[in-house]
Structure formats: structure tokens, C-alpha cells
Amino acid sequence: YRVALGALSSRAGTALPSFILSFAVLHEGTAVASLIGIFYVLGVRASSGASAVDWP
């Protein structure tokens, strides 16, 4: 994978460690944001008394 990642990082114009760290931060950030959104929506629906059958 080193050759492929090296090609990607050179195309992006960054060093390989910086490229990998940026990808990891963005990947984890979007995963956490998605989970927060899912739990927020489910929490709002649970607190409003809506059932799964009433899902729009």
C-alpha cells in the first residue's frame, strides 16, 4: 500500500504522515457526527412518544 498512498499524498501535495493523519481525523469526525445525529433523532422521537410504526 505504500506506493499507492505515496502517489495519493504526492498528488495532494502533502507528506504521507500528514495525509494519513488528516484522513483519520476526518474519518473519525464524520463517524462521530453521524452517531450523534442518529442518537439525537432517536432520542427526540423516544421523548415525543412516537413509535416506530409512526415513522414518516
N, C-alpha and C positions, 0 to 999 in steps of 0.2 A: 504493500500500500504506500510505501514511502515515495515511490516515483510518482504515483498519481496525486498524492497530497502535495508533493513538491511542485508539480505542474499547476495545481489549483492555486497554491499560495503565490507562485510567481506570476500567474495571470492576475491575481488580486493585488499584487504589489506589496505583499506583507511577508514577514518572516513566518516560517512554519509553526513555531510555538505560539505566536500571536494569533495566527489563523485558527489553530485548534482551540485555543482558549476562547476566542470570540465565538466560535461555533458552539462550544459547550455552554457558555453563558446565555446565548440566545436560545439554544435548545431547551435548557432547563427553565429559563424565564417564561417561555411560551407554554411549557408543560405546567408550571405552577399557576400561571394566569388562567389556563383552561380549567384546572381543578377548582380554583377559587370561584370561577364563573359557574361551574356546574353545581358546586355545593351551595352557592348563593341562590341560584334559581330553585334548586330543590328545597332549600330552607324556606324561601318565600312561599313556595307552593304548600309546604307542610304547615307553615304557620297560618296560612289563609284557610286551611281546612279543605282544600281541593283534593280530590282523589285522582289517581292515575287514570281513571276512566274519563274524567272531565278534561283531559289534556287536549288543548285546541289543535 
